[in-house]
Amino acid sequence: MKLACMTLPYATCSLERALEGISRAGFRYIGIGNPHAGIELPDADDSRAIGQLNGLFARYNLQPLQLMSNAHFKIDQPIERARQRMQLAKALGIREILTIGTQSYRSFPSAPLTEGDMQLLNRAYIERYKQIAEEAAARDLIITIKPHTGNTATAAHMLETLQQIDSPHIRGCYDPGNVEFYEGIVASDDFPQVAERTHSLIAKDHRGERGARDFPIPGTGDVDFPAIFTVLKRSGFEGHVFLERVDGPTVPELIDQRIADARMHLERMLKEAGFKPE
């Protein structure tokens, strides 16, 4: 099982500084996709930039496993944006593209959408993702969806959405930190319902009440990772686990320390559940 770190904690730094810190912390796998110091990833047809990216990955001995692409796959965007993101994934040798579902709020948590509005959004989402599934199948890609209110809010919502799309190329990416933050429920109780449809897992912790913006180092907050990892192991999971957030000061050297501590905690908990994390 591959344990990866997203570059997201280093969003205010250059991508190279992110890669340097992640490599120094002992990771060998990464998730990419967010801008760094305001600079977006290149287009797939920019062969020179793609070559430079692959050179950076090789320099720091890091392999990208996941491409975060929330904005590109929204149902109000042209399908061509999703196709372009798939082409970028192929150019970088990445098989999994991470996306989200519909969202239940105009502004969380005080301005929810009506039930009628959500029904319209959810129907449009299913139709779009059936089309996306065909595009992903043609490119041998996996598109994952993760909890973010709406039709992926909980394991039950994710499972229903995945069943409606009905494609092996659309899978779940469970995020216990988001479930506890947005829904205020215990993620370890929620997760088993969608464990067998889970392709990857975001190792995001959360601390405090619903809506509290506190995402500490995994294993130091309220999420019961040992229970989640045990269920994951029993489900026959063969995917990847990604560290996404370790909130705190944005001084690069302090981020380095937090992700190194996170790797230590996650490796211990994964081994206790029976995994052999790389």
Helices and strands as residue ranges (DSSP letters): E 2-6, G 8-10, H 15-24, E 29-32, H 47-59, E 63-68, G 71-73, H 79-91, E 96-100, E 105-107, E 111-112, H 115-139, E 142-146, G 150-152, H 155-165, E 170-174, H 176-178, I 179-183, H 187-190, G 191-197, E 198-202, H 225-234, E 240-243, H 252-272
